[in-house]
């Protein structure tokens, strides 16, 4: 359906379609939240409030790993296993890369061809050509729409290893790190902070000649995890091996995620963690709308550039420059109201 036809949908159309699990309406609603048009943004905010009571029912899983670890293959194997158990699974991606490299994401959709064709599967690439904050917001909103549409499991995949891990960790219940055997942490580009965020590590491609190396790596990583302080959830992170080719470790990974979900639900940590995430999202959104409002005033842009130059050359402290910008912003607001 073209954007003109989509724009004719009312709030009630979107809400009813999503709650009925209509995939076409769900896809259009995700396109709506990705739009930067002010009228679309206003409608998306209303839609997210309308579906709010119907969100939160899915298990939210974040999966990361460096290129070459077999992330897409692993996600498809896990997704198909769940889909065959009659679970509805949605795969969303966070891709803060430049528009020049975003083709890799669309490639992921092609590589997960079986899952994308499965009636219980749904794959959606991230909004492209955007800053990390914007992409993370849109992925979060897409996740809520998928939950309202009745999906049981939401997998949020990061592209590569970098700043996006923190954004994904802050929107999921379970964070899974995929690693390769026989490659040092430095080679894999894994920061210790990312390992520390993991609720589980899975060593992929544990088959054939690589099987014994994968077992050794499992023992090494399990030992490394014990050196980190225990997470607030009380959960003990574990390391598994898997092979998407043979299917080994796929079911065990899901059982581990279910065990974590049961433990954190029973202890109350899941609910507490999601409450904290909701408040953090609100704070992020508020910063964004404040920045957007600041840019409405042409004079503010000129002033900001001048203040940045003064800070660069140390003619002005960062604190003093920020205060001046805030004062000018207050004056601009007062001026627009008079």
C-alpha positions as CSV (number, residue, x, y, z in Angstrom):
1,X,0.0,0.0,0.0
2,X,1.4,3.4,-0.9
3,X,2.0,6.2,1.7
4,X,-1.1,8.1,0.5
5,X,-3.3,5.1,1.2
6,X,-1.5,4.5,4.5
7,X,-2.0,8.1,5.6
8,X,-5.8,7.6,5.3
9,X,-5.8,5.2,8.2
10,X,-7.2,6.6,11.4
11,X,-6.0,5.9,15.0
12,X,-8.8,3.4,15.4
13,X,-7.9,1.6,12.1
14,X,-4.3,1.2,13.3
15,X,-5.2,0.1,16.8
16,X,-7.9,-2.4,15.8
17,X,-5.7,-3.8,13.0
18,X,-2.7,-4.3,15.3
19,X,-4.7,-5.8,18.2
20,X,-6.2,-8.2,15.6
21,X,-2.7,-9.3,14.6
22,X,-3.0,-7.9,11.0
23,X,0.5,-8.1,9.6
24,X,-0.2,-5.5,6.8
25,X,-1.4,-2.9,9.4
26,X,1.5,-3.8,11.7
27,X,4.0,-3.1,8.9
28,X,2.3,0.1,8.0
29,X,2.2,1.2,11.7
30,X,6.0,0.6,11.9
31,X,6.5,2.7,8.8
32,X,4.3,5.4,10.5
33,X,6.5,5.5,13.6
34,X,9.6,5.7,11.4
35,X,8.3,8.8,9.6
36,X,9.7,12.2,10.5
37,X,6.6,14.1,9.3
38,X,5.1,16.0,12.3
39,X,1.5,14.7,11.6
40,X,2.8,11.1,11.5
41,X,4.8,11.6,14.7
42,X,1.7,13.0,16.4
43,X,-0.4,10.0,15.3
44,X,2.4,7.5,16.3
45,X,2.4,9.0,19.8
46,X,-1.3,8.5,20.1
47,X,-1.1,5.0,18.7
48,X,1.6,4.0,21.2
49,X,-0.5,5.3,24.0
50,X,-3.6,3.4,22.7
51,X,-1.8,0.0,22.5
52,X,0.1,0.6,25.7
53,X,-2.1,-1.7,27.9
54,X,-1.6,-4.5,25.4
55,X,2.2,-4.5,25.4
56,X,4.7,-6.2,27.7
57,X,3.6,-9.8,27.1
58,X,6.6,-11.0,25.0
59,X,10.0,-12.2,26.1
60,X,12.4,-9.6,24.8
61,X,15.8,-11.0,23.8
62,X,18.8,-8.9,22.5
63,X,21.4,-10.8,20.4
64,X,24.8,-9.4,19.4
65,X,28.0,-10.7,18.0
66,X,30.7,-9.6,15.6
67,X,30.4,-10.2,11.8
68,X,31.3,-13.7,10.9
69,X,29.9,-15.2,14.1
70,X,26.9,-16.6,12.2
71,X,24.3,-14.3,13.9
72,X,21.7,-14.4,11.2
73,X,22.0,-18.2,10.9
74,X,21.7,-18.6,14.6
75,X,18.7,-16.3,14.9
76,X,17.0,-18.1,12.0
77,X,17.6,-21.5,13.6
78,X,16.3,-20.3,17.0
79,X,13.4,-18.5,15.4
80,X,12.3,-21.5,13.3
81,X,12.6,-23.7,16.3
82,X,10.2,-21.4,18.2
83,X,7.9,-20.9,15.2
84,X,7.5,-24.7,14.9
85,X,6.4,-24.7,18.6
86,X,3.6,-22.3,17.5
87,X,5.3,-19.3,19.1
88,X,5.0,-16.0,17.2
89,X,8.5,-14.5,16.8
90,X,9.5,-11.0,15.5
91,X,13.1,-10.1,14.6
92,X,13.9,-6.4,14.7
93,X,17.3,-4.9,14.0
94,X,19.2,-1.9,15.4
95,X,21.5,-0.6,12.7
96,X,23.1,2.8,13.5
97,X,25.4,2.5,10.4
98,X,25.7,5.0,7.7
99,X,23.3,5.0,4.6
100,X,26.3,3.7,2.6
101,X,26.5,0.4,4.5
102,X,22.9,-0.2,5.4
103,X,22.4,-2.7,2.6
104,X,23.9,-5.4,4.9
105,X,20.7,-5.3,7.0
106,X,18.4,-5.9,4.1
107,X,20.8,-8.8,3.3
108,X,20.0,-10.2,6.7
109,X,16.3,-10.4,5.8
110,X,17.3,-12.4,2.7
111,X,19.5,-14.7,4.7
112,X,16.7,-15.4,7.1
113,X,14.5,-16.3,4.2
114,X,12.9,-19.4,5.8
115,X,11.9,-17.5,8.9
116,X,10.6,-14.5,7.0
117,X,8.3,-16.9,5.0
118,X,7.1,-18.8,8.1
119,X,3.5,-17.8,9.2
120,X,4.7,-17.4,12.8
121,X,7.8,-15.2,11.8
122,X,8.1,-11.5,11.2
123,X,11.4,-9.8,10.3
124,X,11.8,-6.0,10.1
125,X,15.0,-4.1,9.3
126,X,15.7,-1.0,11.3
127,X,15.0,2.5,10.1
128,X,18.0,3.3,8.0
129,X,20.3,6.4,7.7
130,X,19.6,7.6,11.2
131,X,21.6,8.3,14.4
132,X,21.8,5.5,17.0
133,X,19.4,7.3,19.4
134,X,16.7,7.6,16.7
135,X,17.1,4.0,15.5
136,X,16.9,2.7,19.0
137,X,13.7,4.7,19.7
138,X,12.1,3.4,16.5
139,X,13.1,-0.2,17.3
140,X,11.7,0.1,20.8
141,X,8.4,1.4,19.4
142,X,8.3,-1.4,16.8
143,X,8.8,-3.9,19.6
144,X,5.8,-2.5,21.5
145,X,3.7,-2.7,18.3
146,X,4.7,-6.3,17.8
147,X,3.8,-7.1,21.4
148,X,0.4,-5.5,20.9
149,X,0.0,-7.6,17.7
150,X,0.4,-10.8,19.8
151,X,4.0,-11.8,19.3
152,X,5.4,-14.1,22.0
153,X,9.1,-13.5,21.5
154,X,10.9,-10.4,20.2
155,X,14.5,-10.7,19.1
156,X,16.4,-7.4,18.8
157,X,19.6,-7.9,16.8
158,X,22.5,-5.5,16.8
159,X,24.6,-5.0,13.7
160,X,28.3,-5.5,14.6
161,X,29.7,-4.7,18.0
162,X,29.7,-1.1,19.3
163,X,27.6,1.5,21.0
164,X,24.3,-0.1,19.9
165,X,24.8,-2.9,22.5
166,X,24.0,-0.6,25.4
167,X,20.9,0.7,23.6
168,X,19.7,-2.9,23.0
169,X,20.6,-4.0,26.6
170,X,18.3,-1.2,27.8
171,X,15.3,-2.4,25.9
172,X,15.4,-6.2,26.5
173,X,15.0,-8.7,29.3
174,X,17.8,-11.1,28.2
175,X,21.0,-10.2,26.5
176,X,22.8,-12.9,24.5
177,X,26.4,-12.6,23.2
178,X,27.5,-14.8,20.3
179,X,31.3,-15.6,20.2
180,X,33.6,-17.6,18.0
181,X,36.1,-20.3,19.3
182,X,39.8,-19.8,18.7
183,X,39.6,-16.0,18.2
184,X,40.9,-13.7,21.0
185,X,38.7,-11.0,22.5
186,X,40.8,-8.4,20.7
187,X,40.4,-10.0,17.4
188,X,36.6,-10.3,17.9
189,X,36.4,-6.6,18.9
190,X,34.6,-7.6,22.1
191,X,34.8,-5.0,24.9
192,X,34.8,-6.3,28.4
193,X,31.8,-4.1,29.2
194,X,29.8,-6.0,26.6
195,X,30.7,-9.4,28.1
196,X,29.7,-8.0,31.5
197,X,26.3,-7.1,30.1
198,X,25.6,-10.6,28.8
199,X,23.1,-12.9,30.5
200,X,24.6,-15.8,28.4
201,X,27.3,-16.4,25.9
202,X,26.9,-18.9,23.1
203,X,30.0,-20.2,21.2
204,X,28.8,-20.7,17.6
205,X,29.9,-23.1,14.9
206,X,30.6,-25.9,17.4
207,X,30.8,-28.6,14.8
208,X,33.4,-30.8,13.0
209,X,37.0,-29.8,13.6
210,X,35.9,-26.8,15.6
211,X,34.0,-28.8,18.2
212,X,36.8,-29.3,20.7
213,X,38.0,-25.7,20.3
214,X,34.4,-24.6,21.1
215,X,34.4,-26.7,24.3
216,X,37.7,-25.1,25.4
217,X,36.4,-21.6,24.7
218,X,33.2,-22.4,26.7
219,X,35.3,-23.3,29.8
220,X,37.4,-20.1,29.3
221,X,34.5,-17.8,29.0
222,X,32.6,-19.4,31.9
223,X,35.7,-18.8,34.0
224,X,35.9,-15.1,32.8
225,X,32.2,-14.5,33.6
226,X,32.9,-15.6,37.3
227,X,35.3,-12.7,37.6
228,X,32.6,-10.1,37.0
229,X,30.4,-8.9,39.9
230,X,27.1,-10.8,40.1
231,X,24.2,-9.0,38.2
232,X,21.5,-7.3,40.2
233,X,19.0,-9.8,38.9
234,X,20.6,-12.6,40.9
235,X,21.0,-14.6,37.6
236,X,24.3,-16.5,37.0
237,X,25.4,-16.0,33.4
238,X,26.2,-19.2,31.6
239,X,28.1,-20.2,28.5
240,X,26.8,-22.7,25.9
241,X,28.0,-24.1,22.6
242,X,25.9,-24.3,19.5
243,X,25.8,-25.3,15.9
244,X,23.1,-23.8,13.6
245,X,24.1,-26.5,11.1
246,X,23.4,-29.5,13.3
247,X,20.9,-27.7,15.6
248,X,23.0,-28.5,18.7
249,X,22.5,-26.0,21.4
250,X,19.6,-24.1,19.9
251,X,16.9,-25.7,22.1
252,X,19.3,-25.4,25.1
253,X,19.7,-21.7,24.5
254,X,15.9,-21.2,24.5
255,X,15.5,-23.3,27.7
256,X,18.1,-21.0,29.3
257,X,16.2,-17.9,28.2
258,X,13.0,-19.4,29.6
259,X,14.7,-20.3,32.9
260,X,16.0,-16.7,33.2
261,X,12.5,-15.3,32.4
262,X,10.9,-17.6,35.1
263,X,13.6,-16.6,37.7
264,X,13.4,-12.9,37.1
265,X,9.6,-12.9,36.9
266,X,9.3,-14.8,40.2
267,X,11.9,-12.6,42.0
268,X,10.2,-9.4,40.7
269,X,13.3,-8.3,38.9
270,X,11.8,-8.5,35.4
271,X,9.0,-6.0,36.4
272,X,11.5,-3.7,38.2
273,X,13.9,-3.8,35.2
274,X,11.1,-2.9,32.8
275,X,9.9,0.0,35.0
276,X,13.5,1.4,35.1
277,X,13.7,1.0,31.3
278,X,10.4,2.8,30.8
279,X,11.6,5.8,32.9
280,X,15.0,5.8,31.0
281,X,13.1,5.8,27.7
282,X,11.0,8.8,28.9
283,X,14.2,10.7,29.9
284,X,15.8,10.0,26.5
285,X,12.7,11.1,24.6
286,X,12.5,14.3,26.6
287,X,16.1,15.1,25.7
288,X,15.3,14.5,22.1
289,X,12.1,16.7,22.0
290,X,14.0,19.4,23.9
291,X,16.8,19.3,21.3
292,X,14.3,19.3,18.4
293,X,12.5,22.3,20.0
294,X,15.8,24.2,20.4
295,X,16.5,23.8,16.6
296,X,13.2,25.4,15.7
297,X,14.7,28.8,16.3
298,X,17.2,29.9,13.6
299,X,18.9,32.4,15.9
300,X,19.7,29.5,18.4
301,X,21.6,27.6,15.7
302,X,23.8,30.6,15.0
303,X,24.4,31.2,18.7
304,X,25.1,27.6,19.4
305,X,27.8,27.6,16.6
306,X,29.4,30.7,18.0
307,X,29.4,29.3,21.5
308,X,30.9,26.0,20.3
309,X,33.8,28.0,18.7
310,X,34.3,29.9,22.0
311,X,34.4,26.6,23.9
312,X,36.8,25.1,21.3
313,X,39.3,28.1,21.7
314,X,38.8,28.1,25.5
315,X,37.4,31.7,25.5
316,X,34.4,30.3,27.4
317,X,33.9,27.3,29.7
318,X,31.5,24.6,28.6
319,X,29.3,25.3,31.7
320,X,29.1,29.0,30.9
321,X,28.3,28.4,27.3
322,X,25.6,25.9,28.2
323,X,24.0,28.4,30.6
324,X,24.1,31.2,27.9
325,X,22.4,28.9,25.4
326,X,19.7,28.0,28.0
327,X,19.1,31.6,28.8
328,X,18.8,32.5,25.1
329,X,16.4,29.5,24.6
330,X,14.2,30.8,27.4
331,X,14.1,34.3,25.8
332,X,13.2,32.8,22.4
333,X,10.3,30.9,24.0
334,X,9.1,34.0,25.8
335,X,9.4,36.0,22.6
336,X,7.4,33.4,20.6
337,X,4.5,33.6,23.1
338,X,4.3,37.4,23.3
